[in-house]
Amino acid sequence: MDSPLQLDSGELTADEILAELRDGRRILVSVELLGSSKEISLRYDGETYYCDTPTQLHKHSDEEGMRDCITEMGYASQSP
């Protein structure tokens, strides 16, 4: 099993993050939340996309839902 890909928020575009998830990679994103650094876990099991935050587990049944989540939450950079 590959080690998780560790990123700072905004380091990759949504397309790049989704490509890594489709390839089976788990991604750990460091974000600033209420003045402290937190880690968000993103993963895909082949059926469901997961966004695990310190307070809630979000599940998305399709790629578009996951794209919206990571874009709205600021985990991805803007596409060039």
N, C-alpha and C positions, 0 to 999 in steps of 0.2 A: 504494500500500500504506500502510495506517495505521501510525503509529508504535506501538510496544508500549505497553501500559498498565502504568505502574509503580506498585506498591503496597508497603506494609509488610504483613507477615503479620498476619492478623486484621482487616484493613481492610474486607474484603467477606465476605459469607456464601458458602457453597459454591454455593448457587443463583445468586448474582450472578456468581461466577467462571465457572460453567458457561455461563451465558447469554452472557457476553462471548466465551468460547471458541467457542460455537456460531455466534456472529456473525462468526467469523473473526479475532478479535482475539488477538494474542499477549500474554501477561501476564508481566511480570517482577516477582517477589516478593522483597523484601529480608527476610532472616531472620538471626537471630543463631545462629551455629554455632561452638561451642568458643571463645567469647569474641570472635569477629570477625563482621563483617557479610558475608554471602554473598548472591548473587543466584540465584534459581531461575527457570527459564523454563518456562512452561506454554503448551501450544498444542494445536490440534486440526486435523487435515488433512481432516476430513470423514469419516474412517474410523477413525482411531486417535487417542487422546489421549496426549500426551507430557508428562512431568514430568522436566525435565533439571536435575539437581543437579550440584554440583561434582565428585561422585564417581561418579554413576551416572545412566543414562537409564532411567526407568521408562516402560513402554508399557501402556496400558489399552485394551482392545477395546470397552469400553462406558462409558456415562456413570456408571453405578453404581460401577464400579471406580475411576474418576477421582475421584468424590465421596468415596469411602472414603479414597483416598490423600491428597487435600488436607485432609480433616478430621483424619485420624490424624496427619499431619505438622504440623498447626497452622497451615497457610497461610490457612485461612478462619476467620472469626469464628463464634461460635455463632449459630444462627438465633434470631431474636427470639421 
